[in-house]
Amino acid sequence: MSSESDQPAPTLTFPELAEARRNTETIATFLQGQLVSYLETLRPLFEPERLLGKHAGGKSVTAYGDKALAQIQQGYQALAGKPFDLPREFDNSWLTHIDPTLELYRWEYTHEATSGSQKKAITITHPGRWVVGYKSGATLAQVARGLASRTDRQPDLMRQFVLNALVLNTLVARNTGLTTLLGALRFDLRVEELPAFGKLPLVTVTAQMPTFRPADDLILTAVSFSGVPAFIELIGLDTVKNLEDPLKVRIEALIAAGAQ
């Protein structure tokens, strides 16, 4: 997967980097706990049966179930070729086997860190961004490896992962209230395409808290000490202190508009 932090990188000393990483891990753990709690409360709104009704094994008929099914079938056919190599014929019964349990996968991307003549590919993790998906039996990283190497590919799990993503994407697109509600809770819900997954739409959730990636020479130094080519973007305490309350900002804007 790929992404880039758009925040300027402040200058850090190595001791400051260590403290920033500890603070970031603390905040990231808290944010993920909050998100898990919110998603569990909202779980009934993410049920496939809510979108597809009888097509997902439900007893009720939804007003847009047939149309949603057609959209999912169309999306599946568009993805049946490379890189997924799925069976061309869509079987509606697959929809009845979707496990509605939601899983979170940390957002990762590859960054080529450069310092002088030294270059190294580093796996960067975003501390406040996740891909959300129905449980499929394969993690995001496993699916990515399967797409990169046919020897690691499990066709049934690959098909289920793609189908799950299409259903969740369609559900989120039709229920805009989910986006609004999570936004009020300071999490942005989006549908995005990640380079490693071709044209497959994936649902992501991002905490409304800017992160930054420090200078490459500092990343390379940290990696040389750990021996692992992996790093996490950082959350600065100044960012936390300067967080705005969206509700406060909106009310102030309404008052200002009314005074004109």
Accessible surface in RSA format (square Angstrom, percent):
REM  Atomic radii and reference values for relative SASA: ProtOr
REM  Chains: A
REM  Algorithm: Lee & Richards
REM  Probe-radius: 1.40
REM  Slices: 20
REM RES _ NUM      All-atoms   Total-Side   Main-Chain    Non-polar    All polar
REM                ABS   REL    ABS   REL    ABS   REL    ABS   REL    ABS   REL
RES MET A   1    44.07  22.8  12.78   8.5  31.29  74.5  14.79  12.6  29.27  38.8
RES SER A   2    53.84  45.5  46.63  62.2   7.21  16.6  34.18  72.8  19.66  27.5
RES SER A   3    23.40  19.8  10.69  14.3  12.71  29.3  13.04  27.8  10.36  14.5
RES GLU A   4   113.74  65.3  91.12  68.9  22.62  53.9  59.40 114.9  54.35  44.4
RES SER A   5    25.98  22.0   1.56   2.1  24.41  56.2   8.74  18.6  17.23  24.1
RES ASP A   6   129.33  90.6  94.99  94.5  34.34  81.2  47.90 112.7  81.43  81.2
RES GLN A   7    70.31  39.3  59.28  43.3  11.02  26.2   7.42  15.8  62.89  47.7
RES PRO A   8   114.35  83.3  96.98  88.4  17.37  63.2 109.64  90.5   4.72  29.3
RES ALA A   9    52.84  48.6  21.65  33.4  31.19  70.9  21.83  30.7  31.01  82.1
RES PRO A  10    62.87  45.8  48.03  43.8  14.84  53.9  59.93  49.5   2.94  18.2
RES THR A  11   135.17  96.1 106.58 108.0  28.59  68.1  77.26 103.8  57.91  87.5
RES LEU A  12    37.15  20.7  22.97  16.4  14.18  35.6  23.32  16.4  13.83  37.2
RES THR A  13    75.69  53.8  68.92  69.9   6.77  16.1  71.94  96.6   3.75   5.7
RES PHE A  14    80.39  40.2  75.47  46.7   4.93  12.8  75.47  45.8   4.93  14.1
RES PRO A  15    99.89  72.8  87.77  80.0  12.12  44.1  94.99  78.4   4.90  30.5
RES GLU A  16    82.35  47.3  78.07  59.1   4.28  10.2  30.68  59.3  51.68  42.2
RES LEU A  17     2.95   1.6   2.95   2.1   0.00   0.0   2.95   2.1   0.00   0.0
RES ALA A  18    41.10  37.8  34.13  52.7   6.97  15.9  39.74  56.0   1.36   3.6
RES GLU A  19    88.32  50.7  88.32  66.8   0.00   0.0  18.02  34.9  70.30  57.4
RES ALA A  20    15.48  14.2  11.62  17.9   3.86   8.8  15.16  21.3   0.32   0.9
RES ARG A  21    74.29  31.2  74.15  37.8   0.14   0.3  19.56  26.7  54.73  33.2
RES ARG A  22   152.53  64.0 145.53  74.2   7.00  16.7  75.21 102.8  77.32  46.9
RES ASN A  23    39.41  27.2  36.94  35.7   2.47   5.9   4.06   9.8  35.35  34.2
RES THR A  24     0.00   0.0   0.00   0.0   0.00   0.0   0.00   0.0   0.00   0.0
RES GLU A  25    82.35  47.3  81.93  62.0   0.43   1.0  39.31  76.0  43.04  35.1
RES THR A  26    97.03  69.0  88.16  89.4   8.86  21.1  67.97  91.3  29.06  43.9
RES ILE A  27    29.03  16.5  27.44  20.4   1.59   3.8  29.03  20.9   0.00   0.0
RES ALA A  28     0.00   0.0   0.00   0.0   0.00   0.0   0.00   0.0   0.00   0.0
RES THR A  29    95.51  67.9  88.37  89.6   7.14  17.0  69.63  93.5  25.88  39.1
RES PHE A  30   125.06  62.6 115.03  71.2  10.03  26.1 123.24  74.7   1.81   5.2
RES LEU A  31    16.17   9.0  16.17  11.6   0.00   0.0  16.17  11.4   0.00   0.0
RES GLN A  32    59.86  33.5  59.86  43.7   0.00   0.0  10.51  22.4  49.35  37.4
RES GLY A  33    40.91  50.5   0.00   N/A  40.91  50.5  33.66  92.4   7.25  16.2
RES GLN A  34    59.67  33.4  59.11  43.2   0.56   1.3   3.15   6.7  56.52  42.9
RES LEU A  35     0.00   0.0   0.00   0.0   0.00   0.0   0.00   0.0   0.00   0.0
RES VAL A  36    76.64  50.4  74.44  67.4   2.19   5.3  75.66  65.7   0.98   2.7
RES SER A  37    60.59  51.2  52.67  70.3   7.91  18.2  26.87  57.2  33.71  47.2
RES TYR A  38    51.17  23.9  49.96  28.4   1.21   3.2  31.36  23.6  19.81  24.4
RES LEU A  39     9.43   5.2   8.64   6.2   0.78   2.0   8.88   6.2   0.55   1.5
RES GLU A  40   101.58  58.3  93.38  70.6   8.19  19.5  47.26  91.4  54.32  44.4
RES THR A  41   105.49  75.0  81.82  82.9  23.67  56.4  66.58  89.4  38.91  58.8
RES LEU A  42    16.98   9.5  16.01  11.5   0.97   2.4  16.98  11.9   0.00   0.0
RES ARG A  43    99.06  41.6  98.73  50.3   0.33   0.8  21.93  30.0  77.13  46.7
RES PRO A  44    74.08  54.0  69.98  63.8   4.11  14.9  70.61  58.3   3.47  21.6
RES LEU A  45    50.07  27.9  50.07  35.8   0.00   0.0  50.07  35.2   0.00   0.0
RES PHE A  46     2.49   1.2   2.12   1.3   0.36   0.9   2.49   1.5   0.00   0.0
RES GLU A  47    44.74  25.7  44.47  33.6   0.28   0.7  20.94  40.5  23.81  19.4
RES PRO A  48     6.53   4.8   6.53   6.0   0.00   0.0   6.53   5.4   0.00   0.0
RES GLU A  49    82.09  47.1  80.04  60.6   2.06   4.9  17.20  33.3  64.89  53.0
RES ARG A  50   119.11  50.0 105.94  54.0  13.17  31.4  29.04  39.7  90.07  54.6
RES LEU A  51     3.46   1.9   1.82   1.3   1.64   4.1   3.46   2.4   0.00   0.0
RES LEU A  52     1.12   0.6   0.00   0.0   1.12   2.8   0.00   0.0   1.12   3.0
RES GLY A  53     0.03   0.0   0.00   N/A   0.03   0.0   0.03   0.1   0.00   0.0
RES LYS A  54   111.75  54.5  97.48  59.8  14.27  34.0  45.63  41.1  66.12  70.4
RES HIS A  55    35.96  19.7  27.90  19.4   8.06  20.6  24.34  25.1  11.62  13.5
RES ALA A  56     9.31   8.6   0.84   1.3   8.47  19.3   0.84   1.2   8.47  22.4
RES GLY A  57    48.68  60.0   0.00   N/A  48.68  60.0  21.30  58.5  27.38  61.3
RES GLY A  58    12.76  15.7   0.00   N/A  12.76  15.7   3.53   9.7   9.23  20.7
RES LYS A  59   214.18 104.5 174.95 107.3  39.23  93.4 123.93 111.5  90.24  96.1
RES SER A  60    70.66  59.7  61.86  82.6   8.80  20.3  50.00 106.5  20.66  28.9
RES VAL A  61   114.48  75.3  84.10  76.1  30.38  73.2  84.49  73.4  29.99  81.3
RES THR A  62    28.38  20.2  14.79  15.0  13.58  32.4  21.34  28.7   7.03  10.6
RES ALA A  63   110.35 101.5  57.83  89.2  52.52 119.5  71.10 100.1  39.26 104.0
RES TYR A  64    85.27  39.8  82.88  47.2   2.38   6.2  52.67  39.6  32.60  40.2
RES GLY A  65     2.99   3.7   0.00   N/A   2.99   3.7   2.91   8.0   0.08   0.2
RES ASP A  66    99.15  69.5  91.34  90.9   7.81  18.5  38.53  90.7  60.62  60.5
RES LYS A  67   129.34  63.1 122.14  74.9   7.20  17.1  72.13  64.9  57.21  60.9
RES ALA A  68     0.00   0.0   0.00   0.0   0.00   0.0   0.00   0.0   0.00   0.0
RES LEU A  69    16.04   8.9  16.04  11.5   0.00   0.0  16.04  11.3   0.00   0.0
RES ALA A  70    53.58  49.3  48.22  74.4   5.35  12.2  49.59  69.8   3.99  10.6
RES GLN A  71    77.02  43.1  67.59  49.4   9.43  22.5  28.57  60.8  48.45  36.7
RES ILE A  72     1.19   0.7   0.00   0.0   1.19   2.9   1.19   0.9   0.00   0.0
RES GLN A  73    54.97  30.7  54.97  40.2   0.00   0.0  14.61  31.1  40.35  30.6
RES GLN A  74   134.87  75.4 126.95  92.8   7.92  18.9  43.87  93.4  90.99  69.0
RES GLY A  75    20.33  25.1   0.00   N/A  20.33  25.1  19.64  53.9   0.69   1.6
RES TYR A  76     0.00   0.0   0.00   0.0   0.00   0.0   0.00   0.0   0.00   0.0
RES GLN A  77    78.53  43.9  69.99  51.1   8.54  20.3  42.51  90.5  36.02  27.3
RES ALA A  78    87.25  80.2  46.27  71.4  40.98  93.2  58.74  82.7  28.51  75.5
RES LEU A  79     9.82   5.5   8.74   6.3   1.08   2.7   9.82   6.9   0.00   0.0
RES ALA A  80     1.92   1.8   0.00   0.0   1.92   4.4   0.00   0.0   1.92   5.1
RES GLY A  81    22.14  27.3   0.00   N/A  22.14  27.3  20.02  54.9   2.12   4.8
RES LYS A  82   153.37  74.8 125.95  77.3  27.42  65.3 102.02  91.8  51.35  54.7
RES PRO A  83    44.10  32.1  40.32  36.8   3.78  13.7  43.49  35.9   0.60   3.8
RES PHE A  84     2.14   1.1   0.04   0.0   2.10   5.5   0.04   0.0   2.10   6.0
RES ASP A  85    56.88  39.8  29.89  29.7  27.00  63.8  25.41  59.8  31.47  31.4
RES LEU A  86    11.36   6.3   1.77   1.3   9.59  24.1   2.43   1.7   8.93  24.0
RES PRO A  87    69.79  50.9  56.52  51.5  13.27  48.3  69.15  57.1   0.64   4.0
RES ARG A  88   156.35  65.6 147.78  75.3   8.56  20.4  68.87  94.1  87.48  53.0
RES GLU A  89   147.26  84.5 136.21 103.1  11.05  26.3  55.50 107.3  91.76  74.9
RES PHE A  90    27.65  13.8   7.09   4.4  20.56  53.5   7.09   4.3  20.56  58.8
RES ASP A  91    64.04  44.9  59.39  59.1   4.64  11.0  16.72  39.4  47.31  47.2
RES ASN A  92    66.64  46.0  62.09  60.0   4.56  11.0  23.97  57.7  42.67  41.2
RES SER A  93    53.66  45.3  47.07  62.8   6.60  15.2  41.05  87.4  12.61  17.7
RES TRP A  94    28.57  11.5  28.07  13.6   0.50   1.2  18.22   9.7  10.35  16.8
RES LEU A  95     1.22   0.7   0.00   0.0   1.22   3.1   0.00   0.0   1.22   3.3
RES THR A  96    66.34  47.2  40.33  40.9  26.01  62.0  33.79  45.4  32.55  49.2
RES HIS A  97   131.31  71.8 105.63  73.4  25.69  65.7  74.61  76.9  56.70  66.0
RES ILE A  98    16.43   9.3   0.88   0.7  15.55  37.5   1.05   0.8  15.38  41.7
RES ASP A  99    55.87  39.1  49.85  49.6   6.02  14.2  24.21  57.0  31.66  31.6
RES PRO A 100    46.47  33.9  45.38  41.4   1.09   3.9  45.49  37.6   0.98   6.1
RES THR A 101    66.66  47.4  63.87  64.7   2.79   6.6  42.36  56.9  24.29  36.7
RES LEU A 102    33.23  18.5   9.26   6.6  23.97  60.3   9.29   6.5  23.95  64.4
RES GLU A 103    51.18  29.4  46.42  35.1   4.76  11.3  20.48  39.6  30.71  25.1
RES LEU A 104    36.45  20.3   9.79   7.0  26.66  67.0   9.79   6.9  26.66  71.7
RES TYR A 105    27.42  12.8  23.57  13.4   3.85  10.0  26.59  20.0   0.83   1.0
RES ARG A 106    67.82  28.5  56.40  28.8  11.42  27.2  29.42  40.2  38.39  23.3
RES TRP A 107     5.20   2.1   5.20   2.5   0.00   0.0   5.20   2.8   0.00   0.0
RES GLU A 108    62.89  36.1  62.89  47.6   0.00   0.0   7.24  14.0  55.65  45.4
RES TYR A 109     2.38   1.1   0.10   0.1   2.28   5.9   2.38   1.8   0.00   0.0
RES THR A 110    82.56  58.7  67.44  68.4  15.12  36.0  41.35  55.5  41.21  62.3
RES HIS A 111    21.99  12.0  20.03  13.9   1.96   5.0  17.54  18.1   4.45   5.2
RES GLU A 112   104.71  60.1  90.18  68.2  14.53  34.6  25.28  48.9  79.43  64.9
RES ALA A 113     0.00   0.0   0.00   0.0   0.00   0.0   0.00   0.0   0.00   0.0
RES THR A 114    55.54  39.5  43.82  44.4  11.72  27.9  35.04  47.1  20.50  31.0
RES SER A 115    40.47  34.2  27.92  37.3  12.55  28.9   9.17  19.5  31.29  43.8
RES GLY A 116    75.03  92.5   0.00   N/A  75.03  92.5  46.29 127.0  28.74  64.4
RES SER A 117   122.64 103.6  82.74 110.4  39.90  91.9  55.20 117.6  67.44  94.5
RES GLN A 118    91.07  50.9  84.18  61.5   6.89  16.4  34.32  73.1  56.75  43.0
RES LYS A 119   136.94  66.8 108.02  66.3  28.92  68.9  54.95  49.5  81.98  87.3
RES LYS A 120    85.09  41.5  79.51  48.8   5.58  13.3  33.31  30.0  51.79  55.2
RES ALA A 121    62.70  57.7  46.95  72.5  15.75  35.8  47.27  66.6  15.43  40.9
RES ILE A 122     0.12   0.1   0.00   0.0   0.12   0.3   0.12   0.1   0.00   0.0
RES THR A 123    53.48  38.0  52.64  53.4   0.84   2.0  22.29  29.9  31.19  47.1
RES ILE A 124     0.00   0.0   0.00   0.0   0.00   0.0   0.00   0.0   0.00   0.0
RES THR A 125    22.76  16.2  22.76  23.1   0.00   0.0   9.84  13.2  12.92  19.5
RES HIS A 126    19.74  10.8  19.74  13.7   0.00   0.0   7.78   8.0  11.96  13.9
RES PRO A 127     0.00   0.0   0.00   0.0   0.00   0.0   0.00   0.0   0.00   0.0
RES GLY A 128     2.32   2.9   0.00   N/A   2.32   2.9   2.32   6.4   0.00   0.0
RES ARG A 129    32.02  13.4  32.02  16.3   0.00   0.0   2.35   3.2  29.66  18.0
RES TRP A 130     0.81   0.3   0.81   0.4   0.00   0.0   0.81   0.4   0.00   0.0
RES VAL A 131     1.94   1.3   1.94   1.8   0.00   0.0   1.94   1.7   0.00   0.0
RES VAL A 132     4.93   3.2   1.76   1.6   3.17   7.6   1.76   1.5   3.17   8.6
RES GLY A 133    12.81  15.8   0.00   N/A  12.81  15.8  12.81  35.2   0.00   0.0
RES TYR A 134     3.70   1.7   0.00   0.0   3.70   9.6   0.00   0.0   3.70   4.6
RES LYS A 135    96.41  47.0  92.50  56.8   3.91   9.3  36.85  33.2  59.56  63.4
RES SER A 136    10.20   8.6   0.25   0.3   9.95  22.9   4.87  10.4   5.34   7.5
RES GLY A 137    56.80  70.0   0.00   N/A  56.80  70.0  33.67  92.4  23.13  51.8
RES ALA A 138    10.25   9.4   5.53   8.5   4.72  10.7   7.92  11.1   2.33   6.2
RES THR A 139    60.77  43.2  60.65  61.5   0.12   0.3  57.37  77.1   3.40   5.1
RES LEU A 140     4.11   2.3   4.03   2.9   0.08   0.2   4.03   2.8   0.08   0.2
RES ALA A 141    49.40  45.4  41.96  64.8   7.44  16.9  46.89  66.0   2.51   6.6
RES GLN A 142    81.93  45.8  75.68  55.3   6.25  14.9  18.37  39.1  63.56  48.2
RES VAL A 143     4.11   2.7   1.80   1.6   2.31   5.6   4.11   3.6   0.00   0.0
RES ALA A 144    26.66  24.5  21.72  33.5   4.94  11.2  22.17  31.2   4.49  11.9
RES ARG A 145   124.56  52.3 121.29  61.8   3.28   7.8  57.05  78.0  67.51  40.9
RES GLY A 146     0.77   0.9   0.00   N/A   0.77   0.9   0.77   2.1   0.00   0.0
RES LEU A 147    24.40  13.6   5.55   4.0  18.86  47.4   5.68   4.0  18.72  50.4
RES ALA A 148    93.60  86.1  49.80  76.8  43.80  99.6  60.78  85.6  32.82  86.9
RES SER A 149    39.70  33.6  34.60  46.2   5.10  11.8  27.50  58.6  12.21  17.1
RES ARG A 150   143.86  60.4 126.13  64.3  17.73  42.2  66.80  91.3  77.06  46.7
RES THR A 151   128.83  91.6  91.43  92.7  37.40  89.1  88.85 119.3  39.98  60.4
RES ASP A 152    76.18  53.4  58.02  57.8  18.16  42.9  16.51  38.9  59.67  59.5
RES ARG A 153    38.47  16.2  20.36  10.4  18.11  43.1  15.64  21.4  22.83  13.8
RES GLN A 154   107.92  60.3 102.96  75.2   4.96  11.8  30.75  65.4  77.18  58.5
RES PRO A 155    94.66  69.0  89.64  81.7   5.02  18.3  93.05  76.8   1.62  10.0
RES ASP A 156   100.65  70.5  97.79  97.3   2.86   6.8  28.36  66.7  72.29  72.1
RES LEU A 157    47.65  26.5  47.62  34.1   0.02   0.1  47.65  33.5   0.00   0.0
RES MET A 158     6.57   3.4   4.94   3.3   1.63   3.9   5.91   5.0   0.66   0.9
RES ARG A 159    44.05  18.5  44.05  22.5   0.00   0.0   1.06   1.4  42.99  26.1
RES GLN A 160    23.56  13.2  23.56  17.2   0.00   0.0  16.24  34.6   7.32   5.5
RES PHE A 161    13.13   6.6  12.38   7.7   0.76   2.0  12.38   7.5   0.76   2.2
RES VAL A 162     0.00   0.0   0.00   0.0   0.00   0.0   0.00   0.0   0.00   0.0
RES LEU A 163     0.00   0.0   0.00   0.0   0.00   0.0   0.00   0.0   0.00   0.0
RES ASN A 164     3.16   2.2   3.13   3.0   0.03   0.1   3.15   7.6   0.01   0.0
RES ALA A 165     9.50   8.7   3.51   5.4   5.99  13.6   8.96  12.6   0.53   1.4
RES LEU A 166     8.80   4.9   8.76   6.3   0.05   0.1   8.76   6.1   0.05   0.1
RES VAL A 167     0.00   0.0   0.00   0.0   0.00   0.0   0.00   0.0   0.00   0.0
RES LEU A 168     1.22   0.7   1.22   0.9   0.00   0.0   1.22   0.9   0.00   0.0
RES ASN A 169    29.68  20.5  29.68  28.7   0.00   0.0   0.00   0.0  29.68  28.7
RES THR A 170    14.56  10.4  11.21  11.4   3.35   8.0   6.21   8.3   8.34  12.6
RES LEU A 171     5.51   3.1   4.93   3.5   0.58   1.4   5.11   3.6   0.40   1.1
RES VAL A 172     7.77   5.1   5.91   5.3   1.86   4.5   5.91   5.1   1.86   5.1
RES ALA A 173    66.89  61.5  40.81  63.0  26.08  59.3  50.78  71.5  16.11  42.7
RES ARG A 174    87.21  36.6  52.19  26.6  35.02  83.4  22.80  31.2  64.41  39.0
RES ASN A 175    39.21  27.0  35.21  34.0   4.00   9.6  15.49  37.3  23.72  22.9
RES THR A 176    95.99  68.3  93.89  95.2   2.10   5.0  61.65  82.8  34.34  51.9
RES GLY A 177    40.84  50.4   0.00   N/A  40.84  50.4  34.15  93.7   6.69  15.0
RES LEU A 178     1.80   1.0   0.23   0.2   1.57   3.9   0.84   0.6   0.96   2.6
RES THR A 179    55.15  39.2  53.28  54.0   1.88   4.5  45.25  60.8   9.91  15.0
RES THR A 180    99.42  70.7  88.98  90.2  10.44  24.9  71.23  95.7  28.19  42.6
RES LEU A 181    77.74  43.3  74.84  53.5   2.91   7.3  77.57  54.5   0.18   0.5
RES LEU A 182     0.00   0.0   0.00   0.0   0.00   0.0   0.00   0.0   0.00   0.0
RES GLY A 183    19.86  24.5   0.00   N/A  19.86  24.5  15.57  42.7   4.29   9.6
RES ALA A 184    77.32  71.1  43.10  66.5  34.23  77.9  53.44  75.3  23.89  63.3
RES LEU A 185    61.80  34.4  51.22  36.6  10.58  26.6  55.27  38.8   6.53  17.6
RES ARG A 186    73.57  30.9  72.00  36.7   1.57   3.7  45.82  62.6  27.75  16.8
RES PHE A 187     5.56   2.8   5.56   3.4   0.00   0.0   5.56   3.4   0.00   0.0
RES ASP A 188    41.73  29.2  39.30  39.1   2.44   5.8   9.04  21.3  32.69  32.6
RES LEU A 189     9.26   5.2   1.35   1.0   7.91  19.9   1.35   0.9   7.91  21.3
RES ARG A 190   109.06  45.8 102.97  52.5   6.09  14.5  42.57  58.2  66.49  40.3
RES VAL A 191    59.26  39.0  30.34  27.5  28.92  69.7  30.34  26.4  28.92  78.4
RES GLU A 192    39.89  22.9  33.45  25.3   6.45  15.3  19.19  37.1  20.71  16.9
RES GLU A 193    95.26  54.7  70.33  53.2  24.94  59.4  24.96  48.3  70.31  57.4
RES LEU A 194     2.62   1.5   2.19   1.6   0.43   1.1   2.62   1.8   0.00   0.0
RES PRO A 195    95.23  69.4  63.65  58.0  31.57 114.8  75.49  62.3  19.74 122.7
RES ALA A 196    40.75  37.5  20.22  31.2  20.53  46.7  32.69  46.0   8.07  21.4
RES PHE A 197     0.00   0.0   0.00   0.0   0.00   0.0   0.00   0.0   0.00   0.0
RES GLY A 198    28.57  35.2   0.00   N/A  28.57  35.2  22.12  60.7   6.45  14.4
RES LYS A 199   150.32  73.3 142.04  87.2   8.28  19.7  91.88  82.7  58.44  62.2
RES LEU A 200     0.00   0.0   0.00   0.0   0.00   0.0   0.00   0.0   0.00   0.0
RES PRO A 201    21.71  15.8  21.71  19.8   0.00   0.0  21.71  17.9   0.00   0.0
RES LEU A 202     4.28   2.4   3.83   2.7   0.44   1.1   4.28   3.0   0.00   0.0
RES VAL A 203     2.77   1.8   1.22   1.1   1.55   3.7   1.22   1.1   1.55   4.2
RES THR A 204     0.10   0.1   0.10   0.1   0.00   0.0   0.00   0.0   0.10   0.2
RES VAL A 205     0.27   0.2   0.27   0.2   0.00   0.0   0.27   0.2   0.00   0.0
RES THR A 206    19.39  13.8  19.39  19.7   0.00   0.0  19.36  26.0   0.02   0.0
RES ALA A 207     6.14   5.6   2.56   3.9   3.58   8.1   2.56   3.6   3.58   9.5
RES GLN A 208    52.38  29.3  35.81  26.2  16.57  39.5  26.95  57.4  25.43  19.3
RES MET A 209    29.17  15.1  20.32  13.4   8.85  21.1  20.73  17.6   8.44  11.2
RES PRO A 210    58.87  42.9  46.87  42.7  12.00  43.6  57.52  47.5   1.35   8.4
RES THR A 211     9.56   6.8   4.99   5.1   4.57  10.9   1.82   2.4   7.75  11.7
RES PHE A 212    16.28   8.1  16.28  10.1   0.00   0.0  16.28   9.9   0.00   0.0
RES ARG A 213    40.45  17.0  34.50  17.6   5.95  14.2   2.58   3.5  37.87  22.9
RES PRO A 214     3.31   2.4   0.28   0.3   3.03  11.0   0.28   0.2   3.03  18.8
RES ALA A 215    54.87  50.5  45.43  70.1   9.44  21.5  54.10  76.2   0.77   2.0
RES ASP A 216    34.56  24.2  29.64  29.5   4.92  11.6   8.57  20.2  25.99  25.9
RES ASP A 217    79.58  55.7  75.28  74.9   4.30  10.2  24.43  57.5  55.16  55.0
RES LEU A 218    24.13  13.4  23.01  16.5   1.12   2.8  24.13  16.9   0.00   0.0
RES ILE A 219     0.00   0.0   0.00   0.0   0.00   0.0   0.00   0.0   0.00   0.0
RES LEU A 220     8.09   4.5   5.21   3.7   2.88   7.2   5.52   3.9   2.57   6.9
RES THR A 221    55.15  39.2  50.37  51.1   4.78  11.4  29.76  40.0  25.39  38.4
RES ALA A 222     9.89   9.1   4.56   7.0   5.33  12.1   6.30   8.9   3.59   9.5
RES VAL A 223     5.86   3.9   4.71   4.3   1.14   2.8   5.37   4.7   0.49   1.3
RES SER A 224    81.94  69.2  47.67  63.6  34.27  79.0  47.78 101.8  34.16  47.9
RES PHE A 225   155.68  77.9 121.85  75.5  33.83  88.0 125.77  76.3  29.91  85.6
RES SER A 226    68.55  57.9  35.42  47.3  33.13  76.3  43.87  93.4  24.67  34.6
RES GLY A 227    63.33  78.1   0.00   N/A  63.33  78.1  34.10  93.6  29.23  65.5
RES VAL A 228    84.26  55.4  83.84  75.9   0.42   1.0  84.26  73.2   0.00   0.0
RES PRO A 229    62.59  45.6  61.11  55.7   1.48   5.4  61.11  50.5   1.48   9.2
RES ALA A 230    42.66  39.2  34.46  53.2   8.20  18.7  34.70  48.9   7.96  21.1
RES PHE A 231     5.11   2.6   0.17   0.1   4.94  12.9   3.45   2.1   1.65   4.7
RES ILE A 232     9.48   5.4   9.35   7.0   0.12   0.3   9.35   6.7   0.12   0.3
RES GLU A 233     1.51   0.9   1.51   1.1   0.00   0.0   0.00   0.0   1.51   1.2
RES LEU A 234     0.01   0.0   0.01   0.0   0.00   0.0   0.01   0.0   0.00   0.0
RES ILE A 235     2.15   1.2   0.83   0.6   1.32   3.2   0.83   0.6   1.32   3.6
RES GLY A 236    18.16  22.4   0.00   N/A  18.16  22.4  17.95  49.3   0.21   0.5
RES LEU A 237    83.05  46.3  77.09  55.2   5.96  15.0  77.09  54.1   5.96  16.0
RES ASP A 238   101.09  70.8  99.02  98.6   2.07   4.9  29.60  69.7  71.49  71.3
RES THR A 239    36.39  25.9  28.89  29.3   7.51  17.9  10.99  14.8  25.40  38.4
RES VAL A 240    54.27  35.7  46.49  42.1   7.79  18.8  46.49  40.4   7.79  21.1
RES LYS A 241   160.43  78.3 123.62  75.8  36.81  87.6  84.16  75.7  76.27  81.2
RES ASN A 242   111.48  76.9  90.60  87.6  20.88  50.3  30.21  72.7  81.26  78.5
RES LEU A 243    62.94  35.1  36.07  25.8  26.87  67.5  38.62  27.1  24.32  65.4
RES GLU A 244   118.11  67.8 109.78  83.1   8.32  19.8  41.00  79.3  77.11  63.0
RES ASP A 245    71.13  49.8  65.90  65.6   5.22  12.4  20.06  47.2  51.07  50.9
RES PRO A 246    61.75  45.0  50.60  46.1  11.15  40.5  57.27  47.3   4.48  27.9
RES LEU A 247   119.18  66.4 113.87  81.5   5.31  13.4 117.57  82.6   1.61   4.3
RES LYS A 248   118.54  57.8 112.98  69.3   5.57  13.3  85.16  76.7  33.38  35.6
RES VAL A 249    66.35  43.7  65.01  58.9   1.34   3.2  65.17  56.6   1.18   3.2
RES ARG A 250   169.75  71.3 165.76  84.5   3.99   9.5  47.51  64.9 122.23  74.1
RES ILE A 251    80.29  45.7  80.29  59.8   0.00   0.0  80.29  57.8   0.00   0.0
RES GLU A 252    86.65  49.7  81.05  61.3   5.60  13.3  39.89  77.2  46.76  38.2
RES ALA A 253    59.47  54.7  46.79  72.2  12.68  28.8  54.49  76.7   4.98  13.2
RES LEU A 254   116.43  64.8 107.26  76.7   9.17  23.1 108.08  75.9   8.35  22.5
RES ILE A 255   117.36  66.8 108.86  81.1   8.50  20.5 115.29  83.0   2.08   5.6
RES ALA A 256    53.89  49.6  45.35  70.0   8.54  19.4  52.15  73.4   1.74   4.6
RES ALA A 257    63.60  58.5  48.56  74.9  15.04  34.2  50.23  70.7  13.37  35.4
RES GLY A 258    66.75  82.3   0.00   N/A  66.75  82.3  38.45 105.5  28.30  63.4
RES ALA A 259    89.18  82.0  46.53  71.8  42.65  97.0  57.97  81.6  31.21  82.7
RES GLN A 260   186.68 104.4 120.23  87.9  66.45 158.2  73.61 156.7 113.07  85.8
END  Absolute sums over single chains surface
CHAIN  1 A    13793.4      11121.8       2671.6       7975.2       5818.2
END  Absolute sums over all chains
TOTAL         13793.4      11121.8       2671.6       7975.2       5818.2
